[in-house]
Amino acid sequence: MLVIVTIWRGTLQFGSQNLTLFVVTVIFYILFSIPCFTLIKMRWRFTLQLTMQVVGDIGFMVILMHASGGISSGLGLLLLATLAGAGLISRGRLTLFYAAVASIAVLLEHTYSVLRFEPASAQFVQAGLLSVGYFATALLAHTLARYAAASERLAAQREVDLENLAQVNQLVIQDMQDGVLVVDMDGVIRHINARAEHMLGPLAGQRDALLPQYAPALAESFRRWRDDRDGGDLNPVPLFDNRLNARYVSVGANRRVGAVIFLEDMTRVQSQALQMKLAALGRLTGNIAHEIRNPLGAISHAAQLLGEQPAANDTMQRLIAIINDNTQRLDRMVVDVLRLNRGDRAQRESIKLVEFLQKFVEQFCQVEKIRPETFAIELKANPRVLFDRNYLDQVMWNLCRNALRHCRRETGSIHIRVSTERSGSIVKLDIIDDGPGVPPALRGQMFEPFVTTDAGGSGLGLYISREICEANGALLDYIETPAGAQFTVSCRTGG
C-alpha cells in the first residue's frame, strides 16, 4: 500500500481523504504484523492470538477505509479474505463473531463519515451488502472448516486402521508356512518374510537388495515369468534341487510392474501327502488287521498239524516251512502296521544308557545266535537318556537287525558309539556297520513306509523307529560315510 500511494497517489483513491493517517496506519500495521508472525510460531494460546490478529486486521482496515473515503474505496473487500482464513484456521470457532465485529466496525465507520462529511445516503446499502458478504463468507468458512475437521478425523481413523491392518498383515506374512517376497520392476526386494529367508538364506540386514544377487536361480525364473506374458503364474520347474516351487502374482495389470513371489517347500508338501497316506493306511489297517491275523493263525496252526503227520515226507516238510515263514512274515507286517501310531503313548524315563546297551547286546546275540565279538561298543561318555525303555529297545532291535543283515558278521562289524554334544545336553547313539551302505537312490526314501531292499522285510522298521524317536523327543538320522551305513539317534539327557 505504501508503494501504491507513492507511485499512484494522484490517480487512486487510497489516502484521498487523509494521506497522513493512511501512511501512519500502514506503518503501524506493518509493525503489528511482525510480532504476530513471531508469536504464532510458538503456538502459545492460539485462539487468543488469532482473535487479536483478526481484530487488529479489522481495526487497521477500517481506519484505512476512513482515510481513503469510506466504502467507496473498496478496501473493505480485503476483510473477506481475513474472515475466510480465520474461519478455516480456527475450525469454525468464533467465525460469526469475527464477521459481527467486522460488520459493526464498517457500519460505525460509515455512520461516523455520514455524520461528519454528509456523504450520499445510498452508501448505507453498500455497507449493508458488505456486512452481508462478511457473514456469508464466515458461514461458508465455518461449513468448510467443519467438513475439513470431519475429514481429518476420518483420515486419522483410517490411518490407524491401515496401520493396524498393516501390522496384522505383517504378522500373518511372517507366520506363513510359505515364503513371501515382494519384488519391484527393477528386481529390488521390497519385502521378505522369515520363512523365505529360511529357504533362501538370510539377507543379513541388507536394504533394497537385488534379487539376482540374493537368489540367481529365482531371479532367472522371475525374469522368464515376467517376459512370458501369456504364461501361467506357477513356475514349471521346481527350484533348488526340486526343494522349492515358486508362484508369481503380479501387483498390477502389467507383469513388469512387480510381483509377489510365493515360495512353497516341496518337502513339506511331500510330508503332508505322506501323512494323508498314513492316515488312510491307519484307517484301513484298523479295520482289517484282526481279519488278517485270524486267517494267518488258522493257516499256521494247520501247517503245524500237517508237519506232525507220520506220512509227511521231506517235500511236504519243505512246503510247510515255506508256509510258516510267510505266515510269520505277514504277521510281523501286521504287527508293525498296528504300531505306527503307538509312539504318541511313550512313557519316558531316565535310563542308564551303558547298562541298557550291555543287556541289549547280550540278548540280541542270544536271539540272533551270533558271537558277542560281532559288536564293538565305544563309550565316550556314560550318560543317562530320557526315553521310553520299551521303545528304545524296539529302535535298537530294528537298527541292529538292519546292520546285521548287511554287515560282514566279523569281529566289530557292528559298531555302537555313545557320545555327547552341547555341553552334555544331547546324547548321540551311533549304530555303524561295515556293509555296503545304503544305495544313493534310496537314501532320500529310506525313512518312508514300505521302502525296503530286503525281499523278506516289511519296509516299516526305519519308519517306525523314526516315529518312535520323535515321540520321545529324539531324532533318527542317516549319516553318509565312505563305507558302511551309520544311523544316529540324538536324544535328550535324562536327569
ZIHUJO-V16362 format. One record per residue. RES is the residue in three letters. PHI is phi in radians with two decimals (999 if undefined). Layout:
# ZIHUJO-V16362
res=RES phi=PHI
res=RES phi=PHI
This chain:
# ZIHUJO-V16362
res=MET phi=999
res=LEU phi=-1.13
res=VAL phi=-1.13
res=ILE phi=-1.11
res=VAL phi=-1.14
res=THR phi=-1.17
res=ILE phi=-1.53
res=TRP phi=-1.97
res=ARG phi=-1.08
res=GLY phi=-1.42
res=THR phi=-1.81
res=LEU phi=-1.82
res=GLN phi=-1.55
res=PHE phi=-1.08
res=GLY phi=1.24
res=SER phi=-1.19
res=GLN phi=-1.54
res=ASN phi=-2.67
res=LEU phi=-1.14
res=THR phi=-1.09
res=LEU phi=-1.08
res=PHE phi=-1.11
res=VAL phi=-1.13
res=VAL phi=-1.11
res=THR phi=-1.12
res=VAL phi=-1.11
res=ILE phi=-1.09
res=PHE phi=-1.13
res=TYR phi=-1.09
res=ILE phi=-1.10
res=LEU phi=-1.10
res=PHE phi=-1.24
res=SER phi=-1.27
res=ILE phi=-1.08
res=PRO phi=-1.16
res=CYS phi=-1.12
res=PHE phi=-1.12
res=THR phi=-1.27
res=LEU phi=-1.26
res=ILE phi=-1.18
res=LYS phi=-1.25
res=MET phi=-1.42
res=ARG phi=1.01
res=TRP phi=-1.56
res=ARG phi=0.84
res=PHE phi=-1.03
res=THR phi=-1.12
res=LEU phi=-1.13
res=GLN phi=-1.09
res=LEU phi=-1.10
res=THR phi=-1.11
res=MET phi=-1.09
res=GLN phi=-1.18
res=VAL phi=-1.15
res=VAL phi=-1.11
res=GLY phi=-1.09
res=ASP phi=-1.04
res=ILE phi=-1.11
res=GLY phi=-1.09
res=PHE phi=-1.11
res=MET phi=-1.21
res=VAL phi=-1.16
res=ILE phi=-1.11
res=LEU phi=-1.14
res=MET phi=-1.07
res=HIS phi=-1.09
res=ALA phi=-1.26
res=SER phi=-1.87
res=GLY phi=1.86
res=GLY phi=1.55
res=ILE phi=-1.05
res=SER phi=-1.14
res=SER phi=-1.26
res=GLY phi=1.41
res=LEU phi=-1.21
res=GLY phi=-1.13
res=LEU phi=-1.17
res=LEU phi=-1.13
res=LEU phi=-1.21
res=LEU phi=-1.06
res=ALA phi=-1.14
res=THR phi=-1.08
res=LEU phi=-1.17
res=ALA phi=-1.13
res=GLY phi=-1.10
res=ALA phi=-1.13
res=GLY phi=-1.15
res=LEU phi=-1.26
res=ILE phi=-1.19
res=SER phi=-1.48
res=ARG phi=1.00
res=GLY phi=1.59
res=ARG phi=-1.34
res=LEU phi=1.08
res=THR phi=-1.13
res=LEU phi=-1.17
res=PHE phi=-1.11
res=TYR phi=-1.10
res=ALA phi=-1.13
res=ALA phi=-1.14
res=VAL phi=-1.09
res=ALA phi=-1.13
res=SER phi=-1.14
res=ILE phi=-1.08
res=ALA phi=-1.11
res=VAL phi=-1.15
res=LEU phi=-1.16
res=LEU phi=-1.13
res=GLU phi=-1.10
res=HIS phi=-1.19
res=THR phi=-1.10
res=TYR phi=-1.08
res=SER phi=-1.16
res=VAL phi=-1.13
res=LEU phi=-1.20
res=ARG phi=-1.63
res=PHE phi=-1.88
res=GLU phi=0.94
res=PRO phi=-1.33
res=ALA phi=-1.15
res=SER phi=-1.20
res=ALA phi=-1.11
res=GLN phi=-1.28
res=PHE phi=-1.12
res=VAL phi=-1.12
res=GLN phi=-1.08
res=ALA phi=-1.11
res=GLY phi=-1.14
res=LEU phi=-1.11
res=LEU phi=-1.11
res=SER phi=-1.14
res=VAL phi=-1.07
res=GLY phi=-1.10
res=TYR phi=-1.07
res=PHE phi=-1.19
res=ALA phi=-1.12
res=THR phi=-1.11
res=ALA phi=-1.11
res=LEU phi=-1.12
res=LEU phi=-1.10
res=ALA phi=-1.11
res=HIS phi=-1.10
res=THR phi=-1.14
res=LEU phi=-1.12
res=ALA phi=-1.14
res=ARG phi=-1.15
res=TYR phi=-1.11
res=ALA phi=-1.13
res=ALA phi=-1.12
res=ALA phi=-1.11
res=SER phi=-1.15
res=GLU phi=-1.16
res=ARG phi=-1.11
res=LEU phi=-1.14
res=ALA phi=-1.13
res=ALA phi=-1.12
res=GLN phi=-1.14
res=ARG phi=-1.12
res=GLU phi=-1.10
res=VAL phi=-1.12
res=ASP phi=-1.08
res=LEU phi=-1.14
res=GLU phi=-1.15
res=ASN phi=-1.11
res=LEU phi=-1.10
res=ALA phi=-1.11
res=GLN phi=-1.15
res=VAL phi=-1.10
res=ASN phi=-1.07
res=GLN phi=-1.09
res=LEU phi=-1.13
res=VAL phi=-1.11
res=ILE phi=-1.14
res=GLN phi=-1.16
res=ASP phi=-1.63
res=MET phi=-1.20
res=GLN phi=-1.29
res=ASP phi=-1.64
res=GLY phi=-1.35
res=VAL phi=-2.28
res=LEU phi=-2.25
res=VAL phi=-1.98
res=VAL phi=-2.14
res=ASP phi=-1.55
res=MET phi=-1.16
res=ASP phi=-1.63
res=GLY phi=1.38
res=VAL phi=-1.53
res=ILE phi=-1.38
res=ARG phi=-1.54
res=HIS phi=-2.71
res=ILE phi=-2.63
res=ASN phi=-1.66
res=ALA phi=-1.14
res=ARG phi=-1.14
res=ALA phi=-1.14
res=GLU phi=-1.14
res=HIS phi=-1.16
res=MET phi=-1.36
res=LEU phi=-1.76
res=GLY phi=1.93
res=PRO phi=-1.23
res=LEU phi=-1.44
res=ALA phi=1.04
res=GLY phi=1.29
res=GLN phi=-1.26
res=ARG phi=-1.89
res=ASP phi=0.97
res=ALA phi=-1.27
res=LEU phi=-1.53
res=LEU phi=-1.09
res=PRO phi=-1.08
res=GLN phi=-1.40
res=TYR phi=-1.44
res=ALA phi=-2.49
res=PRO phi=-1.03
res=ALA phi=-1.13
res=LEU phi=-1.19
res=ALA phi=-1.11
res=GLU phi=-1.15
res=SER phi=-1.12
res=PHE phi=-1.13
res=ARG phi=-1.12
res=ARG phi=-1.11
res=TRP phi=-1.13
res=ARG phi=-1.17
res=ASP phi=-1.38
res=ASP phi=-1.59
res=ARG phi=-1.26
res=ASP phi=-1.67
res=GLY phi=-1.41
res=GLY phi=-1.42
res=ASP phi=-1.60
res=LEU phi=-1.77
res=ASN phi=-1.19
res=PRO phi=-1.19
res=VAL phi=-2.07
res=PRO phi=-1.02
res=LEU phi=-1.78
res=PHE phi=0.93
res=ASP phi=1.02
res=ASN phi=1.10
res=ARG phi=-1.55
res=LEU phi=-2.19
res=ASN phi=-2.21
res=ALA phi=-1.92
res=ARG phi=-2.26
res=TYR phi=-1.97
res=VAL phi=-2.24
res=SER phi=-1.21
res=VAL phi=-1.48
res=GLY phi=-2.60
res=ALA phi=-1.21
res=ASN phi=-1.86
res=ARG phi=-1.15
res=ARG phi=-1.31
res=VAL phi=-1.23
res=GLY phi=2.60
res=ALA phi=-2.73
res=VAL phi=-1.77
res=ILE phi=-1.84
res=PHE phi=-1.80
res=LEU phi=-1.84
res=GLU phi=-1.95
res=ASP phi=-1.39
res=MET phi=-1.18
res=THR phi=-1.15
res=ARG phi=-1.19
res=VAL phi=-1.11
res=GLN phi=-1.14
res=SER phi=-1.14
res=GLN phi=-1.13
res=ALA phi=-1.11
res=LEU phi=-1.16
res=GLN phi=-1.10
res=MET phi=-1.12
res=LYS phi=-1.10
res=LEU phi=-1.23
res=ALA phi=-1.11
res=ALA phi=-1.12
res=LEU phi=-1.14
res=GLY phi=-1.10
res=ARG phi=-1.11
res=LEU phi=-1.16
res=THR phi=-1.16
res=GLY phi=-1.11
res=ASN phi=-1.50
res=ILE phi=-1.95
res=ALA phi=-1.03
res=HIS phi=-1.19
res=GLU phi=-1.15
res=ILE phi=-1.39
res=ARG phi=-1.21
res=ASN phi=-1.13
res=PRO phi=-1.08
res=LEU phi=-1.10
res=GLY phi=-1.13
res=ALA phi=-1.15
res=ILE phi=-1.12
res=SER phi=-1.09
res=HIS phi=-1.17
res=ALA phi=-1.11
res=ALA phi=-1.13
res=GLN phi=-1.11
res=LEU phi=-1.15
res=LEU phi=-1.11
res=GLY phi=-1.18
res=GLU phi=-1.54
res=GLN phi=-1.25
res=PRO phi=-1.14
res=ALA phi=-1.50
res=ALA phi=-1.27
res=ASN phi=-1.62
res=ASP phi=-1.13
res=THR phi=-1.12
res=MET phi=-1.14
res=GLN phi=-1.10
res=ARG phi=-1.16
res=LEU phi=-1.16
res=ILE phi=-1.12
res=ALA phi=-1.10
res=ILE phi=-1.12
res=ILE phi=-1.10
res=ASN phi=-1.10
res=ASP phi=-1.07
res=ASN phi=-1.28
res=THR phi=-1.16
res=GLN phi=-1.14
res=ARG phi=-1.11
res=LEU phi=-1.12
res=ASP phi=-1.14
res=ARG phi=-1.10
res=MET phi=-1.13
res=VAL phi=-1.13
res=VAL phi=-1.11
res=ASP phi=-1.12
res=VAL phi=-1.15
res=LEU phi=-1.19
res=ARG phi=-1.57
res=LEU phi=-1.02
res=ASN phi=-1.82
res=ARG phi=-1.44
res=GLY phi=-1.16
res=ASP phi=-1.24
res=ARG phi=-1.79
res=ALA phi=-1.20
res=GLN phi=-1.94
res=ARG phi=-1.30
res=GLU phi=-2.55
res=SER phi=-1.48
res=ILE phi=-2.11
res=LYS phi=-1.32
res=LEU phi=-1.14
res=VAL phi=-1.13
res=GLU phi=-1.11
res=PHE phi=-1.08
res=LEU phi=-1.17
res=GLN phi=-1.11
res=LYS phi=-1.19
res=PHE phi=-1.12
res=VAL phi=-1.10
res=GLU phi=-1.09
res=GLN phi=-1.17
res=PHE phi=-1.09
res=CYS phi=-1.16
res=GLN phi=-1.20
res=VAL phi=-1.20
res=GLU phi=-1.48
res=LYS phi=1.02
res=ILE phi=-2.17
res=ARG phi=-1.28
res=PRO phi=-1.06
res=GLU phi=-1.20
res=THR phi=-1.12
res=PHE phi=-1.66
res=ALA phi=-2.25
res=ILE phi=-1.81
res=GLU phi=-1.94
res=LEU phi=-1.94
res=LYS phi=-1.67
res=ALA phi=-2.81
res=ASN phi=-2.20
res=PRO phi=-1.62
res=ARG phi=-1.81
res=VAL phi=-2.15
res=LEU phi=-1.72
res=PHE phi=-2.77
res=ASP phi=-1.30
res=ARG phi=-1.07
res=ASN phi=-1.14
res=TYR phi=-1.29
res=LEU phi=-1.12
res=ASP phi=-1.11
res=GLN phi=-1.16
res=VAL phi=-1.09
res=MET phi=-1.15
res=TRP phi=-1.09
res=ASN phi=-1.07
res=LEU phi=-1.21
res=CYS phi=-1.29
res=ARG phi=-1.14
res=ASN phi=-1.09
res=ALA phi=-1.11
res=LEU phi=-1.16
res=ARG phi=-1.17
res=HIS phi=-1.91
res=CYS phi=-1.47
res=ARG phi=-1.50
res=ARG phi=1.04
res=GLU phi=-1.85
res=THR phi=-1.14
res=GLY phi=1.32
res=SER phi=-1.15
res=ILE phi=-1.91
res=HIS phi=-1.90
res=ILE phi=-1.90
res=ARG phi=-2.17
res=VAL phi=-2.04
res=SER phi=-2.58
res=THR phi=-2.24
res=GLU phi=-2.42
res=ARG phi=0.91
res=SER phi=1.05
res=GLY phi=1.49
res=SER phi=-1.44
res=ILE phi=-2.09
res=VAL phi=-1.84
res=LYS phi=-1.93
res=LEU phi=-2.05
res=ASP phi=-1.78
res=ILE phi=-2.06
res=ILE phi=-2.14
res=ASP phi=-2.13
res=ASP phi=-1.81
res=GLY phi=-1.43
res=PRO phi=-1.31
res=GLY phi=1.50
res=VAL phi=-1.49
res=PRO phi=-1.02
res=PRO phi=-0.99
res=ALA phi=-1.21
res=LEU phi=-1.80
res=ARG phi=-1.17
res=GLY phi=-1.45
res=GLN phi=-2.15
res=MET phi=-1.14
res=PHE phi=-1.66
res=GLU phi=-1.50
res=PRO phi=-1.20
res=PHE phi=1.15
res=VAL phi=-1.94
res=THR phi=-2.64
res=THR phi=-1.85
res=ASP phi=-1.70
res=ALA phi=-1.13
res=GLY phi=-1.71
res=GLY phi=-1.63
res=SER phi=-1.62
res=GLY phi=1.33
res=LEU phi=-1.99
res=GLY phi=-1.06
res=LEU phi=-1.19
res=TYR phi=-1.12
res=ILE phi=-1.14
res=SER phi=-1.09
res=ARG phi=-1.14
res=GLU phi=-1.08
res=ILE phi=-1.12
res=CYS phi=-1.10
res=GLU phi=-1.13
res=ALA phi=-1.16
res=ASN phi=-1.76
res=GLY phi=1.25
res=ALA phi=-2.07
res=LEU phi=-2.24
res=LEU phi=-2.07
res=ASP phi=-2.29
res=TYR phi=-1.79
res=ILE phi=-1.87
res=GLU phi=-1.29
res=THR phi=-2.26
res=PRO phi=-1.05
res=ALA phi=-2.50
res=GLY phi=1.34
res=ALA phi=-2.23
res=GLN phi=-2.33
res=PHE phi=-1.97
res=THR phi=-2.16
res=VAL phi=-1.82
res=SER phi=-1.88
res=CYS phi=-2.31
res=ARG phi=-1.44
res=THR phi=-1.30
res=GLY phi=-1.58
res=GLY phi=-1.25
